[in-house]
Each structure stands twice: as structure tokens, then as C-alpha cells.
Amino acid sequence: MQSSSERSLSVINEFTGNKFFILTLNQLTKQTRRKQLKPKETKHQLNNLLLIFNTQQSVQNIKQNETQIFMIYNISVFSCHCCSKNVVRNRRFLRGKKKFNMDPKKGVHYLVENGLLEWRAESVAEFLYKEEGLNKTAIGNFLGEREKMHLEILKAFVGLHEFSDLNLVQALRQFLWSFRLPGEAQKIDRMMEAFAARYCDCNPGVFQSTDTCYILSFAIIMLNTSLHNPNVKDKPTLQRFVSMNRGINNGEDLPTELLTKLYASIRSEPFKIPEDDGNDLTLTFFNPDREGWLLKMGGRVKTWKRRWFILTDSCLYYFEYTTDKDPIGIIPLENLCVRVLQDSSKPFCLELYNPKGQKIKACKTENKGRVVQGKHQSYKLSAASAEERDDWIDAIRASITKDPFYDLVTLRKRKVISNTSSKD
């Protein structure tokens, strides 16, 4: 396929047949594109070229040829300018995606600021849903925020999923593949609430309320973990699964056939978990208790460094970036305590420590990739706010003994029971 400049020269060739003129004009165009000539210099040389050319033409063709040549030349340069603008735009868009994968809020802000994305819920949701190369963890973190605009984006994002005529397991497979579910209980609650509402809209009459869909969705997620996690020895049976979901449909039982079908689907095929960068630890970090940025005090010369922390399975993992496939440090929380710490160098601090004063059994990765045992007696961390610090402390204390899924399901079941009792 010919480029615009090739088509331009072809047209000139058709009505002039002057190879010298064509080669010279082509050279001028290239020099202009490469910014080797200034606009005034280009125009001056083009006028000289026209004078030479016009001496070879009949008088009646001079005006026509001048107009035609200038028009073709301008089209060629304009086409080059558009191509250049597209290259710049594409580079900025790629830069914005990289920023998003590192820090979702900053990435979206960059794209909006550069006119590459509209700050509308529908536009941002479509970007998160359709754009390739976005980190699924970053998408989940962005969608889980509680600001009004983020809630609207979450609703629009969930609305892009089509769940009509899908059973609940099929819908969950689609939904949980589009991002990585964050670990914070409140974020999980908001996202699963939105999912339940969308599923019930797409499939009216399947459940008596969105609460039923919400509770059963969590039951399925926990069933998936129990059946396919090798560390779980006591695998739940179909009978136990049916029993644990009795009375969740506004006080009534769900059809046994439905629960049997859902159980069989999960048993035969576990949920596919989004794997950013082929991370072998994805199963470990799926549905963490909490994750987010914290400042960590460390190094031979004690300095604060920003690290991405993931709290799961009674361990605290930290990474340099959200996209890293392996943590640079692991802190088992067994026998540890956490408390608020007052530090003159940073606000909103918390401290992990061994109450017996012993070294913490942690490990970290050195620059050459060698794993070494940590030498800390305590870990000092700093959050962005007092609220965030307190949330981290609560999550760390709870992670050793509790699972946020169970807490959320328990609360929702109490709500269903309360609503049923009030009707009676």
C-alpha cells in the first residue's frame, strides 16, 4: 500500500514526467519531515524549484502546476505531521498504562491530564475492562476505592459484564478473571455487592434478593479454596455445602439441583486466577487480607523506602512494585504483635515486634537474588493516614485467626435472618 508521499509523487509524475523535479521535491519533503529545514528555507527552495520547473512548461500550465505542486506538498507534510502526532500519542498512552500498573490513581490521572482518557465513569470503566496489558491487581485496587467516582466506575465496570443465562459459577468465573479481587474486607464487600446486583439484574427470578446471590457467591469462592488448596485436608462434601447454604434465600432453601450443579462445576474446574507476569505465587496472593503501599524503615543506613505490602495466610509480603512476581521480603506473623508507634521522622507509624524481644523469623532477597534471613527485632512501617494505619493494624491482628470472607458472609446471613424474622 502506497504512503501519502508516494501517492503525491505519483500524481506529479503523471503530469510532469520530470524525474529531476520529483527527486528534488522528495528530498525537500524528507528534510522538512526530519526538521533539517526550517519552514522559510523549505518555501524558498520550493520556489526556486518551481522557477526551474516552470521554464520547461508552457505558459498556460504554469499556474495550474504551481497550485497542484503546492497542494501535494502540503498534503504530504500534513500527513507526516499527523503520523508524528499519532506516534507521540501512542507513546504517551503506553506510558500512562505503565504508570497505571505501578500506581492506578496516578496512571489514570496521567491519561486524563494528557487527553487520552475522559474522566467519566463509563470511559474509565471501558478502559479497565477492554484495554490489554493492564495489571489485574492494579485494576482491582482501583475499583475497590470508596470515593464516589470510584463507586460509579465500579458500577459501570460491572455493567460491562453480561451474565444473562449464566449460572452463578459461570458468572463468577467471568467476573473474577477481569481483575484480581483485593484483600481488604470493605473493598471485597463493595465489589461483590456490585456483582450480586448485576447478576440479579441479568437473571431476574433466580434468587429472591441480592443478599442471597451475595452469600452464595462467597460460599462458592470459599468452596473453591477448600477443594483445591492442598493445605486444606478436610474437603467439604456436597452435603456440607448444601447444609451451609440452608435458609439463605429469604429464609427458604435454594433448590438442591442448583447447589449440586454449582458444587460439581467448582469441583471439576477451579477458578482461573489472573496471573500478572506469570507469578508463581499468584495462588498465595489471591484474595489477600489486605494490600497497599507502606513506607518501611530498613537498610544498612536506616532510610524509609516505599514498598507494596500484601497480607495473607498470616504472612506479610513486600515488593518493590505491584507488578513484581516475587517478594523482596517475607515476614511470618507467628508470635508477633503489632502496635501504634510514635516516630519523629514519619507520621502514622506502626510496629511489628516480638514481645519476647527475640529476632523476627523473616527473610529477604538480596540484589544478587540470594535469600537471606532477616536480622530485625522489629519492623517500622508508615501509612499515608491515621485511618490507613489503623486499618493495617486491625487487618494484621485479624489475619492470624480470621478470614474476611467468613466475616462478610456471617454479617450478611445475620441480615437475612433479621429480615426474615421481622416479616414473621
Sequence and secondary structure as in RCSB ss.txt:
>XXXX:A:sequence
MQSSSERSLSVINEFTGNKFFILTLNQLTKQTRRKQLKPKETKHQLNNLLLIFNTQQSVQNIKQNETQIFMIYNI
SVFSCHCCSKNVVRNRRFLRGKKKFNMDPKKGVHYLVENGLLEWRAESVAEFLYKEEGLNKTAIGNFLGEREKMH
LEILKAFVGLHEFSDLNLVQALRQFLWSFRLPGEAQKIDRMMEAFAARYCDCNPGVFQSTDTCYILSFAIIMLNT
SLHNPNVKDKPTLQRFVSMNRGINNGEDLPTELLTKLYASIRSEPFKIPEDDGNDLTLTFFNPDREGWLLKMGGR
VKTWKRRWFILTDSCLYYFEYTTDKDPIGIIPLENLCVRVLQDSSKPFCLELYNPKGQKIKACKTENKGRVVQGK
HQSYKLSAASAEERDDWIDAIRASITKDPFYDLVTLRKRKVISNTSSKD
>XXXX:A:secstr
   HHHHHHHHHHHHH  HHHHHHHHHHHHHHHTT S HHHHHHHHHHHHHHHHTTS HHHHHHHHHHHHHHHHH
HHHHHHHHHHHHHHHHHHHHHHHHHHH HHHHHHHHHHTTSS SSHHHHHHHHHH TT  HHHHHHHHT  SHHH
HHHHHHHHHTS  TT  HHHHHHHHHHSS   S HHHHHHHHHHHHHHHHHHSTTSSSSHHHHHHHHHHHHHHHH
HHH TT  S   HHHHHHHTTTTBTTB   HHHHHHHHHHHHHS      GGG TTHHHHSS SEEEEEEEEETT
TTEEEEEEEEEETTEEEEESSTT SS SEEEE TT EEEEE  SSSSSEEEEE TT      EEE TTS EEE  
 SEEEEE SSHHHHHHHHHHHHHHTT  HHHHHHHHHHHHHHHHHHHH 
